[in-house]
Amino acid sequence: MTVNEISPAAPVQPAMAQPDQAQSDPAEASPAQAGAAGAGSGGAKAAARRAAKRRRRVRGDGVDLAVYEQGDPSRPTVLLMHGYPDTHAVWDEVAERLADRFHVVRYDVRGAGASSRPRGRMRYTLDYLVADLEAVLDATAPEKKVHLVGHDWGSIQGWEAVCTLPQRFASFTSISGPCLDHVAHWMRRRLRRPTPRNLRQAAGQALRSWYIYLFQTPLLPEVLWRAGAARVFARALEAGEGVPLRPGHPARTLPRDGAAGVRLYRADMRRRLRRPRERRTDVPTQVIVPTRDLFVSPHLVAGLAGRAPDLSLRTVDAGHWVPRSRPDVVAEWIAEHIGAG
């Protein structure tokens, strides 16, 4: 059993499926894409075509999923999974940096963006989420293993996928979204041995999880999202994380996404934390740990090697939304992990 410790990044200043859309939406195009599209050379135009975002609809487990692809489908497939309360667009900068080398796939998970928002919290369990993920794999990369990357809830469901469907994945990169079963076991070990250090770590994660308790309250989170919490979120993202607002993130659908997405927490959190399962995967796994994450403690990586023996840990001086604040680093590390697999 080995854990590969990798040097942290140096800090920087923040600065069945049917086609739905054959080319990128000009309103969603990034400045880099727009500049490449307008260039006169054939090479620049070819690069723009590779980076163009193609949209289609895929039928998940009782929902329609908005799926977006970039790059050459004959190349290795990288599936980027977003978290809460984001959409696929949180990955725009990272996807741009990967699309010239990989077939990049993203989708809005159920309850978010342009995908369906089913009613009832039990339609948001990890079983449904993984079934949706498998439907996207079947539609976009049916005959090859995929390199999975998840952030926040995208990483939480990614852990569930690589533990239950390991044959579908060539590698996994987890960012700021731990396996819920691992979190439960981690917390219990610290409370069973209540040393000052263990109690500090347990209390630190409990404080970071304050919003999870709020989300268990009936109706209140939904009312807050629709009453203006989306504007507060956007301002906090810029002020607290150094992440500037841009078209696509935060999404225009944020009030609805935030209200629907609280069902993720109601469907899965208490159930898994009270009755954790034993989870393990042999999929080569990389965990990127933002050292200034306000929601996920860096200490949660302790004991992970017992669940993912082929494990690499990398730390980065960044906050929770590291795909937005440090896209160069994230894209580079994803590519390096794929190359090492």
Buried (B, 14 or more C-beta within 10 A) or exposed (E): EEBEEBEBBEEEEBEEBEEBBEEBEEEBBBEBBEEBBEEEEEEBBEBBBBBBBBBBBBBBBEBBBBBBBBBBEEBBBBBBBBBBBBBBBBBBBBBBBBBBBBBBBBBBBBBBBBBBBBEEBEBBBBBBBBBBBBBBBBBBBEEEBBBBBBBBBBBBBBBBBBBBBBEBBBBBBBBBBBBBBBBBBBBEEBEEEEEEEBEEBBEBBEEBBEEBEEBEEEEEBBEBBEEEBBEEBBEEBBEEBBBEEEEBBBBEBBBBBBBBBBBBBBBBBEEBBEEBEEBBBEBBBBBBBBEBBBBBBBBBBBEBBEBBBBBBBBBBBBBBBBBBBBBEBBBBBBBBBBEEB
